[in-house]
Amino acid sequence: MKRPPVLDPPRVTRRKRVLSSEELQLWESVAKQAKPLRKRPRVEKIAIEVVEETAVVVTRSAPPPKASPAPRKISAAPPSPPPLAPLGRRERSQLSRGRKEIDARLDLHGMTQTRAHRALSDFLHRAQADGMTFVLVITGKGKTGSESERGVLRRQVPQWLSLPEFRGVVVGFEEAHIGHGGGGALYVRVRRGR
């Protein structure tokens, strides 16, 4: 048995449909209401002209001439600090179970706020210079009771770590596991030095 010869299927050519004048008016009204997603200058502008009701001619204009770049002004404002990021679930779990090592510890017990702030700043900058990743900052839980001023460092240290002065050094921080001090200590992830 001989097989019949295989013939190529007929090719279907599609022509673009020409828009009517009503469709063009509708399209132009919709296009005028659209807002761009990005503010990027267009290189080419496309102009649509209606020659007849059935034919449309598209002309492209030349790109605008490039202007010479203006000299950059050096601003006195420093760049904005990077945002804080919370520790990942896996990192927190590994720290609490002892699978990830805590590179250094700082105990702020018994310090005044100014001394504690200075000690925290020096400690974190030293940790960054030494290439440490995770450090433990022990603030203490403070005494509970009628005195509202107890546990000042426990409240202040997270606020200090959120300040722009520490963002170049700290990636993120979180309350430590109960084995490392619980609410009286913080895991701090140190940003890599440049």
C-alpha positions in Angstrom: 0.0 0.0 0.0 1.3 3.3 -1.0 0.7 6.3 1.1 -0.8 9.4 -0.6 1.7 12.3 -0.8 1.5 14.7 2.1 0.5 18.2 0.9 1.2 21.4 2.9 -2.0 22.9 4.3 -3.0 26.1 2.6 -1.5 29.1 4.3 -4.0 31.6 5.7 -2.9 35.2 5.3 -4.5 37.7 7.6 -4.7 41.3 6.8 -5.1 43.9 9.4 -8.6 45.3 9.6 -8.9 49.0 8.9 -10.7 51.0 11.6 -13.8 53.0 10.7 -14.0 56.7 11.6 -16.3 55.9 14.5 -13.9 53.3 15.9 -11.0 55.7 15.5 -12.9 58.4 17.5 -13.8 55.9 20.2 -10.2 54.7 20.4 -8.9 58.3 20.7 -11.3 59.1 23.5 -10.3 56.0 25.4 -6.6 56.7 24.8 -6.9 60.3 26.1 -8.4 58.9 29.4 -5.6 56.4 29.9 -2.8 57.2 32.4 0.7 55.8 31.9 2.1 53.3 34.4 5.6 54.8 34.2 6.8 58.4 33.6 9.2 57.5 30.8 9.5 59.8 27.8 8.6 58.2 24.5 11.3 58.0 21.9 8.9 58.1 18.9 5.6 59.7 18.5 3.1 58.0 16.3 0.6 60.2 14.5 -2.5 58.7 13.0 -4.2 60.5 10.1 -7.4 59.5 8.4 -7.1 59.8 4.6 -10.4 58.3 3.8 -13.0 56.4 5.7 -11.4 53.1 4.8 -7.6 53.9 4.7 -5.4 54.8 7.6 -1.8 56.1 7.2 0.7 55.9 10.1 3.6 58.3 10.0 6.5 58.3 12.5 8.3 61.4 13.5 12.0 61.4 14.1 13.2 61.1 17.7 13.8 64.4 19.5 17.5 65.5 19.5 19.3 64.5 22.6 20.3 67.5 24.8 23.7 67.5 26.4 23.5 66.2 30.0 23.4 68.9 32.6 26.2 68.9 35.2 25.1 67.0 38.3 24.6 69.1 41.4 26.1 67.6 44.5 23.5 67.7 47.2 24.5 68.0 50.9 21.7 65.6 52.0 23.0 62.1 52.7 21.2 59.2 50.9 18.2 57.8 52.8 19.0 54.9 55.1 17.8 51.4 54.0 14.6 50.1 55.5 14.6 47.5 58.4 13.6 43.9 57.6 12.3 41.4 60.1 14.3 38.2 60.7 13.1 35.3 58.7 11.3 32.4 60.3 14.1 30.0 59.5 16.8 32.3 60.9 14.9 32.9 64.1 14.3 29.1 64.5 18.0 28.3 63.9 19.1 31.0 66.4 16.7 29.8 69.1 17.8 26.2 68.7 21.5 27.0 68.6 22.0 25.9 65.0 23.1 29.4 64.1 25.7 31.0 66.2 25.3 34.3 68.0 28.6 36.1 67.2 28.6 38.5 70.2 26.6 39.7 73.1 26.1 43.1 74.7 24.6 43.4 78.2 23.1 46.8 79.0 22.0 45.9 82.6 22.4 48.8 85.0 23.4 51.4 82.4 21.9 54.9 82.0 20.2 55.7 78.7 23.0 57.8 77.4 25.7 55.3 78.4 23.6 52.4 76.9 23.1 54.3 73.7 26.8 55.0 73.3 27.7 51.4 74.2 25.1 50.0 71.7 26.4 52.2 68.9 30.0 51.3 69.5 29.2 47.6 69.8 27.2 47.5 66.5 29.8 49.4 64.6 32.5 47.1 65.9 30.4 44.0 65.0 29.9 45.3 61.5 33.7 46.0 61.1 34.4 42.4 62.4 32.0 40.9 59.8 29.5 39.5 62.4 26.0 38.5 61.3 23.9 38.0 64.4 24.4 39.6 67.8 22.4 39.5 71.0 21.6 42.7 72.9 20.4 42.1 76.4 18.3 44.9 77.8 16.8 43.2 80.8 13.0 42.9 81.4 12.8 45.6 84.0 10.7 45.3 87.1 6.9 45.2 86.8 4.8 47.0 89.3 3.7 50.5 90.2 6.9 52.2 88.9 6.4 53.0 85.3 10.0 54.0 84.8 11.3 50.5 85.2 12.3 48.7 82.0 13.3 51.9 80.2 16.0 50.2 78.1 13.6 47.4 77.1 11.4 50.1 75.6 14.1 52.4 74.3 16.5 50.0 72.5 14.0 48.9 69.8 13.3 52.5 69.2 17.0 53.3 68.9 17.5 50.4 66.5 14.8 51.9 64.2 16.5 55.3 64.0 18.3 56.3 60.8 21.7 56.4 62.5 21.5 52.6 63.1 20.0 51.6 59.7 23.4 51.5 58.0 24.5 48.9 60.6 21.3 47.0 61.4 19.3 44.9 58.9 16.6 43.9 61.4 15.9 42.8 64.9 13.5 40.7 66.9 12.7 39.6 70.4 15.0 36.8 71.5 13.9 33.2 72.3 13.2 32.5 76.0 16.5 30.6 76.2 18.4 33.7 75.2 16.5 36.1 77.5 13.0 36.3 75.9 11.5 39.7 76.2 14.6 41.1 77.9 16.9 40.5 74.9 16.9 41.1 71.1 18.4 39.2 68.2 20.0 41.9 65.9 21.1 41.1 62.4 24.1 43.2 61.4 24.4 44.7 57.9 27.6 43.7 56.0 30.3 46.2 56.0 31.2 47.9 52.7 
